[in-house]
């Protein structure tokens, strides 16, 4: 997983499968807009992409910092003072080139990242830098502050040296002791599952499998999967009341850009109505057991898209076309929707499903 990745291409692996795009289908009675993409070929090579280094270096040492909320500026100030006894990336010379990066979670997008300068050739770097976040105090109380220390080598590759996480929901902002500099031991990477239990809202949708879209044709035809994204409910607000959400869809294992369809963005509401139908063709009956519909909800802000939550609708077997894959991880509710769709062809199957944290498959060019 890359340290400086775009939020909408966060990935552990990238799968490339060829497919072609067809002309938009006219499902105007169901939606304000629709598109069609073909699952024409589902064979290809599997390629792993790792661009962040989480495991090679021992995690040791401490970091000294303090946090304060400045009411007059409506800003969180993180004063990063120094680190000591860090792990050595250069074992021979016993030194690293460390810097500190901070995030407010669950918003791990570009907007939420701040970092110090790199201090070269030391295991005891001194920073004395203030990292600032413009954020309302009530929103801050729903966040966690993550500070991580990284070594950056001459090729700008990053190696993880440890992290600290503070839960700001329980933080006592009035306690003067909490504004003093304190030492914290650096810890190993915390699992992304920690965010799983948080409420990310729900999506109301319907699916339909059409086995023979061209009736009366003598040659066997491939079927279509229709995905009707109706609305989302109670989406999380990462930027106060400014929410500008849209839904993106891909059919895994194909992560090519041709596979991707998306709705328009709907602003200023936590309950956006999309009413958008997407159509994917090229489904043979056996593809239904191997493919997975990944729907993700994003908040579009300036030049970045921040992940809010998603669904993976499939059989959840952990495998696709004989290969073990992380993304075939559907919940029991998601599996139930897919099973009903497969078993009830030519019928819209509706559901309202809870959005969840996902490791997003990388979009290949």
C-alpha positions as CSV (number, residue, x, y, z in Angstrom):
1,X,0.0,0.0,0.0
2,X,1.5,3.3,-1.0
3,X,2.1,6.0,1.4
4,X,1.3,8.8,-1.0
5,X,-1.5,7.2,-3.0
6,X,-4.6,8.8,-4.3
7,X,-7.6,7.9,-2.1
8,X,-9.6,6.5,-4.9
9,X,-6.8,4.2,-6.1
10,X,-5.8,2.7,-2.8
11,X,-4.7,-0.8,-3.5
12,X,-2.8,-4.0,-2.6
13,X,-3.2,-5.6,-6.0
14,X,-4.2,-4.7,-9.5
15,X,-6.0,-7.1,-11.9
16,X,-6.1,-6.4,-15.6
17,X,-8.7,-7.9,-17.8
18,X,-9.6,-6.8,-21.3
19,X,-13.1,-5.7,-22.1
20,X,-14.8,-3.3,-24.5
21,X,-17.3,-0.6,-24.0
22,X,-20.7,-0.5,-25.7
23,X,-23.1,2.2,-26.5
24,X,-25.4,3.5,-23.7
25,X,-28.6,1.5,-23.2
26,X,-31.9,3.3,-22.9
27,X,-33.3,2.5,-19.5
28,X,-34.9,5.9,-19.3
29,X,-37.9,4.7,-17.4
30,X,-35.7,3.7,-14.5
31,X,-33.0,6.3,-14.4
32,X,-31.8,9.8,-15.3
33,X,-28.7,8.3,-16.9
34,X,-27.3,4.9,-17.7
35,X,-24.3,3.2,-19.4
36,X,-23.3,-0.2,-20.6
37,X,-20.0,-2.0,-20.3
38,X,-19.1,-5.4,-21.5
39,X,-17.6,-8.3,-19.5
40,X,-16.3,-9.8,-22.8
41,X,-13.2,-11.4,-21.6
42,X,-12.3,-12.5,-18.1
43,X,-8.9,-14.1,-18.6
44,X,-5.7,-12.3,-17.9
45,X,-2.6,-12.0,-15.8
46,X,-2.6,-11.1,-12.1
47,X,-0.1,-8.6,-11.0
48,X,0.7,-7.5,-7.5
49,X,1.5,-3.9,-6.8
50,X,3.3,-2.9,-3.6
51,X,4.7,0.6,-3.4
52,X,4.8,1.2,0.4
53,X,7.1,-0.7,2.7
54,X,5.4,-1.7,5.9
55,X,7.3,-4.7,7.0
56,X,11.0,-4.5,6.5
57,X,12.0,-2.3,9.4
58,X,11.6,-2.9,13.1
59,X,9.3,-0.5,14.9
60,X,11.0,1.1,17.9
61,X,11.6,4.5,19.5
62,X,9.4,7.3,20.6
63,X,7.8,10.5,19.3
64,X,7.3,13.8,21.3
65,X,4.3,16.0,20.3
66,X,1.5,18.0,21.7
67,X,-2.0,18.9,20.4
68,X,-4.2,21.9,21.0
69,X,-7.4,23.3,19.6
70,X,-7.3,27.1,18.9
71,X,-10.9,28.2,19.2
72,X,-10.3,31.7,17.7
73,X,-8.9,30.1,14.5
74,X,-11.1,27.0,14.5
75,X,-7.9,25.0,14.0
76,X,-6.3,21.9,15.4
77,X,-2.6,22.4,16.0
78,X,-0.3,19.4,16.2
79,X,3.2,20.4,17.5
80,X,5.7,17.8,16.4
81,X,8.8,18.2,18.5
82,X,11.1,15.3,17.9
83,X,11.7,11.5,17.8
84,X,14.3,9.4,19.5
85,X,15.8,5.9,19.1
86,X,14.2,5.3,15.7
87,X,14.9,2.1,13.7
88,X,17.8,2.5,11.3
89,X,16.9,2.2,7.6
90,X,20.6,2.3,6.8
91,X,21.8,-0.5,9.1
92,X,25.5,-0.1,8.1
93,X,25.7,3.6,9.0
94,X,23.0,3.3,11.7
95,X,20.8,6.2,10.4
96,X,17.5,7.1,8.7
97,X,16.0,10.1,6.9
98,X,12.8,10.4,8.9
99,X,9.7,12.6,8.6
100,X,6.4,12.7,10.4
101,X,3.0,12.5,8.7
102,X,-0.4,13.1,10.3
103,X,-3.9,12.2,9.2
104,X,-7.3,12.8,10.7
105,X,-9.3,9.5,10.4
106,X,-11.5,8.3,9.0
107,X,-10.7,10.9,6.3
108,X,-7.4,9.6,5.0
109,X,-7.6,11.6,1.8
110,X,-5.2,14.1,0.4
111,X,-7.0,16.9,2.3
112,X,-6.4,15.2,5.6
113,X,-2.6,14.7,5.2
114,X,0.1,16.9,6.7
115,X,3.8,16.2,7.0
116,X,7.0,17.7,8.4
117,X,10.2,18.2,6.5
118,X,12.6,15.2,6.2
119,X,15.5,15.3,8.6
120,X,18.4,13.5,7.1
121,X,21.0,11.0,8.6
122,X,19.7,10.6,12.1
123,X,17.7,8.4,14.5
124,X,16.9,11.3,16.7
125,X,15.3,14.0,14.4
126,X,14.2,17.3,15.8
127,X,11.3,19.0,13.9
128,X,9.6,21.7,16.1
129,X,6.9,22.1,13.4
130,X,3.2,22.9,13.8
131,X,0.8,21.0,11.5
132,X,-2.5,22.8,11.2
133,X,-6.0,21.5,10.4
134,X,-8.9,23.9,9.7
135,X,-11.8,22.0,11.3
136,X,-14.9,22.6,13.5
137,X,-14.5,21.3,17.0
138,X,-17.6,19.2,16.9
139,X,-16.3,17.4,13.8
140,X,-12.9,17.0,15.4
141,X,-14.6,15.1,18.2
142,X,-15.6,12.4,15.7
143,X,-12.0,11.9,14.5
144,X,-8.8,10.0,15.4
145,X,-5.4,11.6,15.0
146,X,-2.8,9.3,13.4
147,X,0.9,10.3,13.5
148,X,3.3,8.0,11.6
149,X,7.0,8.2,11.1
150,X,8.6,7.3,7.8
151,X,12.0,7.0,6.3
152,X,12.3,8.5,2.8
153,X,15.2,7.3,0.7
154,X,17.0,9.0,-2.2
155,X,14.5,7.4,-4.7
156,X,11.6,8.9,-2.7
157,X,10.5,5.5,-1.5
158,X,9.0,5.4,2.0
159,X,9.6,2.9,4.8
160,X,7.3,2.8,7.8
161,X,9.0,3.4,11.2
162,X,6.0,3.4,13.6
163,X,2.9,5.3,14.5
164,X,0.7,6.7,17.3
165,X,-3.1,7.1,17.3
166,X,-5.2,9.3,19.5
167,X,-8.9,9.1,19.8
168,X,-10.1,12.7,19.8
169,X,-13.7,11.7,20.9
170,X,-12.4,11.1,24.4
171,X,-9.8,13.8,24.5
172,X,-10.1,16.4,27.3
173,X,-9.4,19.7,25.5
174,X,-9.7,21.8,28.7
175,X,-7.0,19.9,30.6
176,X,-3.9,22.0,30.5
177,X,-1.7,18.9,31.0
178,X,-3.0,17.7,27.6
179,X,-1.4,20.7,25.9
180,X,2.1,19.9,27.2
181,X,4.6,18.0,25.1
182,X,4.6,14.3,25.8
183,X,6.5,11.2,24.7
184,X,4.6,8.4,23.1
185,X,6.0,5.0,22.1
186,X,5.8,4.2,18.4
187,X,3.7,1.2,17.5
188,X,3.3,-1.2,14.6
189,X,0.7,-0.5,11.9
190,X,-2.9,-0.7,13.2
191,X,-5.2,-2.8,11.1
192,X,-7.6,-0.9,8.8
193,X,-10.4,-3.1,10.3
194,X,-10.5,-0.6,13.2
195,X,-12.6,1.6,11.0
196,X,-14.9,-1.2,10.0
197,X,-17.4,-0.8,12.8
198,X,-18.0,2.9,12.2
199,X,-21.3,3.9,10.8
200,X,-20.8,4.9,7.1
201,X,-24.4,5.1,6.1
202,X,-26.4,2.9,3.8
203,X,-27.2,2.5,0.1
204,X,-30.6,1.7,-1.4
205,X,-30.2,-0.2,-4.7
206,X,-31.7,-2.9,-6.9
207,X,-30.0,-5.5,-9.1
208,X,-31.4,-7.5,-12.1
209,X,-29.8,-10.3,-14.1
210,X,-31.1,-10.5,-17.7
211,X,-29.9,-13.9,-19.1
212,X,-31.0,-13.3,-22.7
213,X,-31.3,-9.6,-23.5
214,X,-32.0,-10.4,-27.2
215,X,-35.0,-12.7,-27.2
216,X,-35.5,-15.1,-30.1
217,X,-31.8,-15.1,-31.2
218,X,-30.8,-18.7,-32.1
219,X,-27.1,-18.4,-31.1
220,X,-26.5,-18.4,-27.3
221,X,-26.1,-14.8,-26.1
222,X,-24.4,-13.6,-22.9
223,X,-26.5,-11.9,-20.2
224,X,-26.5,-8.5,-18.6
225,X,-26.3,-7.3,-15.0
226,X,-28.3,-4.1,-14.3
227,X,-27.4,-2.1,-11.2
228,X,-29.9,0.6,-10.1
229,X,-28.3,2.9,-7.6
230,X,-31.3,4.6,-6.0
231,X,-30.0,6.7,-3.0
232,X,-27.7,6.7,0.0
233,X,-28.8,7.4,3.5
234,X,-26.9,9.0,6.5
235,X,-23.5,9.4,4.8
236,X,-20.7,10.4,7.1
237,X,-19.7,14.1,7.0
238,X,-16.0,14.4,6.8
239,X,-16.0,18.2,6.0
240,X,-18.8,19.5,8.2
241,X,-21.9,20.1,6.2
242,X,-20.1,20.2,2.8
243,X,-20.8,16.9,1.2
244,X,-20.7,16.4,-2.6
245,X,-21.1,12.6,-3.1
246,X,-21.1,10.3,-6.1
247,X,-21.1,6.5,-6.6
248,X,-18.5,4.6,-8.6
249,X,-19.0,1.0,-9.9
250,X,-16.6,-1.6,-11.3
251,X,-17.1,-5.3,-11.9
252,X,-14.2,-7.1,-10.3
253,X,-11.9,-8.8,-11.3
254,X,-11.7,-6.2,-14.1
255,X,-10.2,-2.9,-12.7
256,X,-9.5,-1.3,-16.0
257,X,-10.9,2.2,-16.6
258,X,-13.3,0.8,-19.2
259,X,-15.0,-1.2,-16.4
260,X,-15.7,1.9,-14.3
261,X,-19.0,3.7,-14.4
262,X,-20.2,6.4,-12.0
263,X,-23.2,8.6,-11.1
264,X,-23.3,12.3,-11.2
265,X,-22.3,14.1,-7.9
266,X,-25.1,15.3,-5.6
267,X,-24.2,18.1,-3.2
268,X,-25.2,19.4,0.2
269,X,-27.0,16.4,1.5
270,X,-26.2,13.2,3.5
271,X,-29.1,11.5,1.8
272,X,-28.3,11.9,-1.9
273,X,-30.8,10.5,-4.5
274,X,-29.0,9.3,-7.6
275,X,-31.6,7.1,-9.4
276,X,-28.9,5.9,-11.8
277,X,-28.8,2.6,-13.7
278,X,-25.6,1.0,-14.9
279,X,-25.6,-2.0,-17.3
280,X,-22.8,-4.5,-17.7
281,X,-23.1,-7.1,-20.5
282,X,-21.0,-10.1,-21.5
283,X,-22.1,-12.2,-18.4
284,X,-22.1,-16.0,-19.0
285,X,-23.9,-18.0,-16.3
286,X,-20.5,-19.2,-14.9
287,X,-19.2,-15.6,-14.6
288,X,-21.9,-14.8,-12.0
289,X,-20.0,-17.0,-9.5
290,X,-16.6,-15.4,-10.2
291,X,-17.4,-11.7,-10.5
292,X,-18.2,-9.1,-7.9
293,X,-19.9,-5.8,-8.1
294,X,-17.9,-3.1,-6.2
295,X,-19.9,0.0,-5.5
296,X,-18.0,2.8,-3.7
297,X,-19.3,6.2,-2.4
298,X,-17.0,9.2,-2.6
299,X,-17.0,12.8,-1.5
300,X,-15.7,15.0,-4.3
301,X,-13.8,18.0,-3.0
302,X,-11.6,20.3,-5.1
303,X,-9.2,17.9,-6.9
304,X,-9.6,14.9,-4.6
305,X,-12.1,12.2,-4.0
306,X,-12.5,11.0,-0.4
307,X,-13.8,7.5,0.3
308,X,-16.9,7.3,2.4
309,X,-17.9,3.6,2.2
310,X,-18.7,0.8,-0.2
311,X,-20.3,-2.5,-1.0
312,X,-19.0,-5.7,-2.6
313,X,-21.8,-7.8,-4.0
314,X,-21.0,-11.3,-5.0
315,X,-20.8,-14.8,-3.6
316,X,-18.0,-13.9,-1.2
317,X,-16.0,-17.1,-1.8
318,X,-12.6,-15.5,-1.4
319,X,-11.7,-16.8,-4.9
320,X,-12.2,-15.7,-8.5
321,X,-11.4,-17.9,-11.5
322,X,-9.3,-20.2,-9.3
323,X,-7.2,-17.3,-7.8
324,X,-7.5,-16.3,-4.1
325,X,-8.5,-12.6,-4.0
326,X,-9.0,-10.1,-1.2
327,X,-12.0,-8.5,-2.8
328,X,-14.3,-11.5,-2.9
329,X,-15.2,-10.6,0.7
330,X,-19.0,-9.9,0.6
331,X,-20.9,-9.8,3.8
332,X,-23.9,-12.1,4.4
333,X,-26.3,-9.3,3.4
334,X,-24.4,-8.6,0.2
335,X,-24.2,-12.3,-0.7
336,X,-28.0,-12.7,0.0
337,X,-28.7,-9.9,-2.6
338,X,-26.5,-11.5,-5.2
339,X,-28.0,-14.9,-4.7
340,X,-31.6,-13.6,-5.0
341,X,-30.6,-11.8,-8.2
342,X,-29.0,-14.9,-9.7
343,X,-32.0,-17.1,-8.7
344,X,-34.7,-14.6,-9.9
345,X,-33.7,-13.6,-13.5
346,X,-35.5,-10.7,-15.2
347,X,-36.6,-9.4,-11.8
348,X,-35.4,-6.3,-9.9
349,X,-34.2,-7.4,-6.4
350,X,-34.1,-4.5,-4.0
351,X,-32.1,-4.0,-0.8
352,X,-30.8,-1.4,1.6
353,X,-27.2,-2.3,2.6
354,X,-24.8,-0.8,5.2
355,X,-21.7,0.8,3.6
356,X,-18.4,-0.4,4.9
357,X,-14.6,0.2,4.8
358,X,-12.9,-1.4,1.8
359,X,-9.4,-1.8,0.5
360,X,-10.0,-0.5,-3.0
361,X,-8.6,-2.3,-6.0
362,X,-6.3,-0.2,-8.1
363,X,-7.8,1.2,-11.4
364,X,-5.5,0.0,-14.2
365,X,-5.0,2.3,-17.1
